[in-house]
Amino acid sequence: MSKSDQKQKKFIVPITLFFFTFYFSLPLLASYSKVLNTPIVGPIPLAWFFAFCQFIMTWTLCIVYTQKSKQFDSMVIEIKKCLMKGDN
């Protein structure tokens, strides 16, 4: 496994685990727990707040991934340049 692959995996695996944990916790908590029925601001229950936070989390992860992918792309360009020159 190359250095760039290791860096990508080091970034993508934790982000993916966080995303799936956060994403699937809403339906699991809603199905098997009453904790999301707790009002947090007036009559608004925690479930609505949690669902809203999922939108924020999705956009944030997309922005972070886009920024990080620019770094990965530049690493690939450098590797291609080295290979074209014949440097191994």
N, C-alpha and C positions, 0 to 999 in steps of 0.2 A: 504494500500500500504506500502510495507516494505521500510526501509531506502535505501537498495541497488536499489530498483526499482525507488525511487525518484531521486537518484543520476544519474542513467542511463537516466531517462527521462529529467533531467536537462541538460544533455550533448547532447542527441540525438535530441531533439526537435529543439533547435536553429541551430544545424548543418544542420539538414534536411531542415529547412526553408531557411537558407542561400543557400544551394545547389540548391534547386528548384528555388529560386529567380534568382540566377546567371545563372542557366542553361536555364531557359525559357526567360530570358531577351534578349538573342541574337536573337532567331527567332522573338520575338515580335518587337524588335527595327528594325530588318532588314525588317520586313513586313510593319510596320506602321510609320516608321521614316526614315529620310535621314541622321541622325547623324552618322551612321556607314560608310557612304561613304566618310567621311572626311579623307584626307590623314594625317598620323601622322609622318611617316618617309619616306621621298621621295614619291614614288608612292604607298606605302603600306597603305591601308585604315584601319581605326579603326576596321572594322569587322574582319580582319585577326588577328589583335592583340588580340581582344576580344576572338576569337575562340582559339587562342594559350593559352590564360590565362585559358580557361576552362580545358585544359589538365593539367596545373600546379595545378589548384584548385582541380581537381579530385585526383591526386596523393597525394597532401598535405592532403586532407581530409582522404584518405585511410590510410596514415601513422599515422595521429593523432588518427583515430579511432582504429587502431591496437594497438597503445600504450595504449590508454584508456581502451580497452577491456581486456588487461592484468590485470589492476586494478580491473575491474568488476569480472573477473574470480577468482582473489584471494579473493574477498569478498564472492563469492559463496562458495569457498572452506572452508572459515572460518565458514560460516553458516552451511554447511554440518557437519563440525567437531563438532560444538555445538549441533546439532541435534543428532548426533551419541552418544555423551556423555550423552544426556538427559537434557542438560541445555536449558532452554527456556527463 
